[in-house]
Amino acid sequence: MELLTDPLGGSGQSPRYLRIAQALAADIADGRYEVGGMLPTEAELCALFGVSRSTVREALRRLTVLGLVSRTQGIGTRVVQRHAKSTYIMSAQSVDRVMQYAAETELTLQVIEDVVADKELVATIGGVVGQRWLLFSGTRAVPRDEQGTFCHTRAYVAGRYGAVRSSIGLGGPPLTTPIYQAVCQTYGIAIGEIRQTMRAEAASPDDAALLNVAEGSPVLRIVRHYITTDGETLEVSVNTYPAGRFEYSMRLRITPAGAP
């Protein structure tokens, strides 16, 4: 997955519409397109960037999501502010890129504790009742983002790997290395698969307090299972994102019938 630390992303082989959105955002920030003024028409942008109208429309949609422009049918696209609102965008391009998530954000831990799975926890992360886990819980933010926390993270490490606790403590600087990576390094194992599920839910009291949102407000909960090359669940992370602070973008390719 391609993880974009700035709202529009600028690294790696981003989709063309993202690169166009980034270029337009830079022009807006530099004052080439002034607040209150209009962007070029879709046809003009197609000619400028040498792309299709659908690509231009997706780039403009991205700028709209980020609060930079507003679009009115029959009138055009108007610039409404110079800088994008703070939104973390995860753009799915390849499985390997999910490994960069921790490096591009900062996890501040508030809790490290041993837990025993009850029915409620099993319903969320799987496993069996009575299974032991080591819980790392905290908040995640993009460095230098004035809006602060955009994610409540709970990482459950399988109890047999509990010795990793000695290398990860409370009170230190925010983590920019994945917890599962620390486990892998400690035990000499490797991740072979990541399984992910997403579900819209209402913010729990804990979520509300840590994310500074109202209890019951909409959140997106993403649960990731990190599976070793031997097929064992090493870690399950539960990541909760408030509405308006996180966007998940995915591109799926269709394989023609008969193709290998």
Disulfide bonds with the S-S distance in Angstrom:
none
